[in-house]
Amino acid sequence: MKRSTTALLALGTVTAAVAGGVLFLGAGDGTGSPGRGGDGLPPATATVVRTDLVLARTVDGRIDFAQRRAVKAAVEGTVTVAAAEGRTVRRGEALYELNDKPVTLLYGPVPAFREMKKGHRGSDVLQLERNLRDLGYGAGLYVDTEYGEDTESAVKRWQKHLNRETTGRIGRGDVVFQPGEVKVVSADAALADQVGPDAPVLTIASTRPVVRAVLEQTDGALTARGTKVEVTLPSGKTVPGKVAGTVRPEGEDGAEGGGGQEGITVEVVLDGGSRAASGEDAEAAASVTFVSEAREGVLAVPVEAVVALRGENGGYGLQVVEGGTSEMIRVETGMTADGRIEVSGAGLRAGMKVGVAKP
């Protein structure tokens, strides 16, 4: 993914800002010395404001769907109906057909790892019975972990509805279990392709839209689950979201976690889910702003207003201007963002005028 020029709103600490060329507008111990020059007033002023400061980094992203994974064939066969890219598949519907038989999606966390038939027990049997019940074949079915006669009868009714041979057994490869409905991202096997066991047939994903973005390795703190973001979608609409975690970049082998030499791939979920990304162009870039720190309702001034005080005590000050006079007051500094710096001190309040150097 192409990464945009980083828009770094955070400018760093006040120490760096002052060292970078802030003028010495006052001198002395900071307890009342007037500004220098002519009538003692600064060349320009700014207003102390109460505002929110935010440290953020903005990068390019793209709309995608969460939890991409491959569906592999369980048995050898010929693809007689290929998967339909972009389609949403729900419980009881076919993902594709192999040897003229549908491979059906059912819901559940346990993968289909064996043939299921009368006499079997296990969590996969319980999962199958729950699906049969939810599909409308639960009459006379006792939902438990045992594949009994009631299960066999329900399976036969289901198979008859699917126009399959009514064996009463679930053959290996007849069904695919997934946690819920899925979106077909790509058809990895085309019509008439011969596939063997463990060959990928299609790639699926959750129907939940996400935005994927790549951060620098040095931005690891921004990848924490729950980090708040603002996403500007291709249409220009801005929606809030949060980091769901990191993912392995497409085509990269290795452990899940989003590592890699060129950056960390982050998956962002949008507030509002599918509605938030409805109608958006998935081929166009989105803009993702990661918020690393925020200070709400603090007093702030332009960075250029902060004065490095001389003398043994050092520290920082502001030249407060009132009418035709000014005085230097000592302040404590905090976070800087977007050209402003957090300040606090005795007597400091919103609306005060403070001296700044001319641009």
C-alpha positions as CSV (number, residue, x, y, z in Angstrom):
1,M,0.0,0.0,0.0
2,K,1.3,3.4,-0.9
3,R,1.8,5.5,2.2
4,S,1.0,9.2,2.2
5,T,3.3,11.9,3.4
6,T,2.9,11.8,7.2
7,A,1.0,14.7,8.6
8,L,2.4,15.0,12.0
9,L,0.4,17.4,14.1
10,A,2.5,16.9,17.2
11,L,5.5,19.2,17.1
12,G,7.4,17.7,20.0
13,T,8.2,19.1,23.5
14,V,8.5,22.7,24.5
15,T,12.2,22.1,25.0
16,A,12.6,21.4,21.4
17,A,10.4,24.3,20.4
18,V,12.3,26.8,22.4
19,A,15.7,25.5,21.3
20,G,14.5,25.8,17.7
21,G,14.5,29.7,17.8
22,V,12.0,31.2,20.2
23,L,12.9,34.8,20.8
24,F,13.9,36.0,24.3
25,L,11.1,38.6,24.8
26,G,11.9,39.1,28.4
27,A,14.8,38.9,30.9
28,G,15.3,38.5,34.6
29,D,13.6,36.1,37.0
30,G,10.2,36.1,35.4
31,T,8.4,37.8,38.2
32,G,7.4,41.0,36.6
33,S,10.2,42.2,34.3
34,P,8.8,44.2,31.3
35,G,9.4,43.3,27.7
36,R,12.2,45.0,25.9
37,G,12.2,47.5,23.1
38,G,10.8,50.9,22.7
39,D,7.8,51.2,24.9
40,G,8.3,47.7,26.3
41,L,5.5,46.1,24.3
42,P,6.0,43.1,22.0
43,P,5.8,43.4,18.2
44,A,2.6,41.3,18.1
45,T,0.2,39.5,20.4
46,A,-1.9,36.3,20.6
47,T,-4.8,35.3,22.8
48,V,-4.6,32.6,25.5
49,V,-7.3,30.1,24.6
50,R,-8.9,27.1,26.3
51,T,-8.9,24.2,23.8
52,D,-8.2,20.6,23.2
53,L,-4.7,19.5,22.0
54,V,-4.3,16.3,20.0
55,L,-1.2,14.4,19.0
56,A,-2.0,12.5,15.8
57,R,-0.4,10.9,12.7
58,T,-2.2,10.6,9.3
59,V,-1.5,7.9,6.7
60,D,-3.2,6.4,3.7
61,G,-5.6,3.4,4.1
62,R,-8.0,1.4,2.1
63,I,-11.4,-0.2,2.7
64,D,-11.4,-3.9,3.1
65,F,-13.1,-6.6,5.1
66,A,-12.0,-8.2,8.3
67,Q,-10.6,-11.7,8.9
68,R,-9.6,-12.7,5.4
69,R,-8.9,-16.4,5.2
70,A,-8.8,-19.2,2.5
71,V,-11.3,-22.0,2.2
72,K,-9.6,-25.1,1.1
73,A,-11.0,-28.3,-0.5
74,A,-11.3,-31.2,1.9
75,V,-11.4,-33.8,-0.8
76,E,-10.3,-34.1,-4.4
77,G,-12.7,-33.1,-7.1
78,T,-13.7,-30.8,-10.0
79,V,-15.2,-27.3,-9.5
80,T,-18.6,-27.5,-11.1
81,V,-19.8,-24.1,-9.8
82,A,-17.2,-21.5,-8.9
83,A,-17.5,-19.1,-6.0
84,A,-19.1,-15.8,-6.9
85,E,-16.8,-12.9,-6.0
86,G,-18.4,-10.2,-3.9
87,R,-21.3,-12.3,-2.8
88,T,-22.4,-12.6,0.8
89,V,-23.1,-16.2,1.8
90,R,-25.3,-17.1,4.7
91,R,-26.1,-20.2,6.7
92,G,-27.4,-23.0,4.5
93,E,-26.2,-21.5,1.2
94,A,-23.5,-23.0,-1.1
95,L,-20.1,-21.5,-1.2
96,Y,-19.3,-23.4,-4.4
97,E,-20.0,-26.8,-5.9
98,L,-17.5,-29.7,-6.2
99,N,-18.3,-32.7,-8.3
100,D,-21.8,-31.3,-8.8
101,K,-22.5,-31.2,-5.1
102,P,-22.9,-28.0,-3.0
103,V,-20.4,-27.2,-0.3
104,T,-22.6,-25.6,2.2
105,L,-21.8,-22.9,4.7
106,L,-22.9,-23.6,8.3
107,Y,-22.2,-21.5,11.4
108,G,-19.8,-22.4,14.3
109,P,-16.3,-22.2,15.6
110,V,-15.3,-25.8,15.2
111,P,-14.0,-26.7,11.7
112,A,-15.4,-29.7,9.8
113,F,-12.6,-32.2,10.4
114,R,-14.3,-35.5,9.7
115,E,-17.3,-37.3,8.3
116,M,-20.2,-37.2,10.8
117,K,-22.6,-40.1,11.1
118,K,-24.8,-42.1,13.5
119,G,-22.9,-43.0,16.7
120,H,-20.5,-40.1,16.6
121,R,-20.2,-37.7,19.5
122,G,-18.5,-34.3,19.8
123,S,-18.7,-30.6,19.7
124,D,-18.9,-30.7,15.9
125,V,-22.1,-32.8,16.2
126,L,-23.6,-30.3,18.6
127,Q,-22.7,-27.6,16.2
128,L,-24.3,-29.4,13.2
129,E,-27.5,-30.0,15.2
130,R,-27.8,-26.4,16.1
131,N,-27.6,-25.5,12.4
132,L,-30.2,-28.1,11.5
133,R,-32.5,-26.6,14.1
134,D,-31.9,-23.0,12.9
135,L,-32.4,-24.0,9.3
136,G,-35.9,-25.4,10.1
137,Y,-35.1,-29.2,10.4
138,G,-35.4,-29.4,14.2
139,A,-38.7,-31.3,14.4
140,G,-38.0,-34.3,16.7
141,L,-34.3,-33.3,17.0
142,Y,-32.8,-33.3,20.5
143,V,-29.8,-30.9,20.3
144,D,-26.8,-32.5,22.1
145,T,-23.4,-33.9,21.3
146,E,-24.7,-37.3,20.1
147,Y,-25.3,-38.1,16.5
148,G,-28.4,-40.3,17.0
149,E,-31.4,-41.4,15.0
150,D,-33.0,-38.0,15.4
151,T,-29.9,-36.4,14.0
152,E,-29.8,-38.8,11.1
153,S,-33.5,-38.1,10.3
154,A,-33.0,-34.4,10.4
155,V,-29.9,-34.7,8.0
156,K,-32.0,-36.8,5.6
157,R,-34.7,-34.1,5.5
158,W,-32.1,-31.5,4.8
159,Q,-30.4,-33.6,2.1
160,K,-33.7,-34.1,0.4
161,H,-34.3,-30.4,0.3
162,L,-30.8,-29.9,-1.2
163,N,-31.6,-32.6,-3.8
164,R,-28.7,-34.7,-2.5
165,E,-28.5,-38.4,-1.9
166,T,-30.3,-38.9,1.5
167,T,-27.6,-40.8,3.3
168,G,-28.2,-39.4,6.7
169,R,-24.4,-38.7,7.0
170,I,-22.4,-35.5,6.5
171,G,-19.5,-36.4,4.3
172,R,-16.1,-34.9,4.6
173,G,-16.1,-31.8,2.5
174,D,-19.9,-31.4,2.4
175,V,-20.0,-28.5,4.7
176,V,-17.7,-25.6,5.8
177,F,-18.1,-24.1,9.3
178,Q,-17.5,-20.4,9.8
179,P,-18.4,-18.1,12.7
180,G,-21.1,-16.3,10.7
181,E,-22.0,-15.0,7.3
182,V,-19.1,-14.3,5.0
183,K,-18.2,-12.3,1.9
184,V,-16.5,-14.0,-1.0
185,V,-13.3,-11.9,-1.6
186,S,-12.0,-14.0,-4.5
187,A,-12.5,-17.2,-6.4
188,D,-9.2,-19.0,-6.2
189,A,-10.4,-22.0,-8.3
190,A,-12.3,-21.4,-11.5
191,L,-15.0,-23.5,-13.2
192,A,-13.6,-26.9,-14.2
193,D,-10.5,-26.6,-12.2
194,Q,-9.3,-29.8,-10.6
195,V,-8.6,-29.3,-6.9
196,G,-6.9,-31.6,-4.4
197,P,-7.2,-31.8,-0.6
198,D,-5.9,-28.5,1.0
199,A,-6.0,-26.6,-2.3
200,P,-7.5,-23.1,-1.9
201,V,-10.9,-22.8,-3.6
202,L,-11.9,-19.3,-2.5
203,T,-11.0,-16.5,-0.1
204,I,-13.6,-15.2,2.3
205,A,-13.8,-12.5,4.9
206,S,-16.2,-11.2,7.5
207,T,-18.9,-8.9,6.2
208,R,-17.7,-6.2,8.6
209,P,-15.9,-3.4,6.7
210,V,-12.5,-2.3,8.0
211,V,-9.8,0.1,6.9
212,R,-6.3,-1.2,6.6
213,A,-3.3,1.2,7.0
214,V,0.4,0.9,7.3
215,L,2.4,2.6,10.1
216,E,6.1,2.9,10.6
217,Q,7.8,0.5,12.9
218,T,8.5,3.5,15.2
219,D,4.8,4.1,15.6
220,G,4.1,0.9,17.5
221,A,2.4,2.7,20.3
222,L,-0.4,3.7,17.9
223,T,-1.2,0.1,17.0
224,A,-2.6,-0.8,20.4
225,R,-6.1,-2.3,20.3
226,G,-8.7,0.4,21.0
227,T,-6.6,3.4,19.9
228,K,-9.0,6.0,18.5
229,V,-8.8,7.1,14.9
230,E,-10.6,9.4,12.5
231,V,-11.1,8.0,9.0
232,T,-11.8,10.2,6.0
233,L,-13.5,7.9,3.4
234,P,-13.1,8.2,-0.4
235,S,-16.3,10.2,-0.5
236,G,-14.9,12.8,1.9
237,K,-17.1,11.7,4.8
238,T,-15.2,11.4,8.1
239,V,-16.2,8.7,10.6
240,P,-14.7,7.7,13.9
241,G,-13.2,4.2,14.5
242,K,-10.7,2.3,16.6
243,V,-7.8,0.0,16.1
244,A,-8.9,-3.7,16.2
245,G,-5.3,-5.0,16.0
246,T,-2.5,-5.7,13.6
247,V,-2.6,-8.2,10.7
248,R,-0.1,-9.9,8.5
249,P,0.2,-8.1,5.2
250,E,-1.2,-10.0,2.2
251,G,1.3,-12.4,0.6
252,E,3.6,-12.3,3.6
253,D,4.4,-15.6,5.4
254,G,5.0,-15.5,9.1
255,A,3.2,-15.0,12.3
256,E,0.1,-12.9,12.7
257,G,1.0,-9.6,14.1
258,G,1.6,-7.2,11.3
259,G,5.3,-7.1,11.5
260,G,7.5,-6.7,8.4
261,Q,10.4,-4.7,7.3
262,E,8.4,-1.9,5.8
263,G,5.9,-1.2,8.5
264,I,3.0,-2.4,10.6
265,T,-0.3,-3.2,9.0
266,V,-3.2,-2.0,11.2
267,E,-6.8,-3.0,10.9
268,V,-9.3,-0.3,11.9
269,V,-13.0,-0.9,12.6
270,L,-15.5,1.9,11.8
271,D,-18.1,3.1,14.2
272,G,-21.4,2.3,12.6
273,G,-20.2,-0.9,11.0
274,S,-21.4,-1.6,7.4
275,R,-23.5,1.5,7.3
276,A,-20.4,3.7,7.7
277,A,-18.8,2.4,4.5
278,S,-22.0,1.9,2.5
279,G,-21.5,3.1,-1.1
280,E,-17.8,3.9,-0.7
281,D,-15.3,3.1,-3.5
282,A,-13.2,0.3,-2.2
283,E,-10.6,1.0,-4.8
284,A,-9.9,4.5,-3.7
285,A,-7.7,5.6,-0.8
286,A,-9.0,6.6,2.6
287,S,-7.1,8.8,5.1
288,V,-6.6,7.5,8.6
289,T,-5.6,9.8,11.5
290,F,-4.3,8.0,14.6
291,V,-4.7,9.8,17.9
292,S,-1.9,9.0,20.3
293,E,-2.6,11.5,23.0
294,A,-5.2,14.2,23.8
295,R,-5.5,16.9,26.3
296,E,-9.0,18.4,26.8
297,G,-9.8,21.9,27.9
298,V,-6.3,23.1,28.5
299,L,-4.9,26.7,28.2
300,A,-2.8,27.0,25.1
301,V,-0.8,29.7,23.2
302,P,1.2,29.7,20.0
303,V,4.6,28.0,20.5
304,E,6.3,31.3,19.5
305,A,4.8,33.0,22.6
306,V,6.8,30.9,25.0
307,V,9.9,32.7,26.4
308,A,13.0,31.0,27.7
309,L,13.8,32.9,30.9
310,R,17.3,33.9,31.9
311,G,18.8,33.7,35.3
312,E,19.5,31.0,37.9
313,N,15.9,29.7,38.0
314,G,15.5,29.5,34.2
315,G,12.2,28.0,33.1
316,Y,9.7,29.5,30.7
317,G,7.4,32.5,30.7
318,L,4.8,34.5,28.8
319,Q,4.8,38.3,28.3
320,V,1.2,39.2,29.3
321,V,0.0,42.5,27.6
322,E,-2.7,44.6,29.2
323,G,-3.5,48.0,27.8
324,G,-0.2,49.8,27.2
325,T,1.8,47.8,29.7
326,S,3.2,44.3,29.9
327,E,4.7,41.9,32.4
328,M,6.5,38.6,32.3
329,I,4.9,35.7,34.2
330,R,6.4,32.3,34.8
331,V,4.5,29.3,33.4
332,E,4.7,25.5,33.2
333,T,4.5,24.0,29.8
334,G,3.0,20.8,28.6
335,M,2.0,19.1,25.4
336,T,2.5,20.7,22.0
337,A,0.3,20.1,18.9
338,D,-0.7,21.9,15.7
339,G,1.6,24.9,16.6
340,R,0.1,25.4,20.0
341,I,1.5,24.6,23.5
342,E,-0.2,23.8,26.7
343,V,0.6,26.4,29.5
344,S,-0.4,26.8,33.1
345,G,0.5,29.2,35.9
346,A,-0.8,31.5,38.6
347,G,-3.1,34.1,37.3
348,L,-3.1,32.7,33.7
349,R,-6.6,32.6,32.2
350,A,-8.3,32.4,28.8
351,G,-8.6,35.7,26.9
352,M,-5.3,37.2,28.1
353,K,-3.1,38.7,25.4
354,V,0.5,37.5,25.3
355,G,3.4,38.7,23.2
356,V,4.7,36.8,20.2
357,A,7.4,37.6,17.7
358,K,6.4,38.8,14.2
359,P,6.2,36.1,11.5
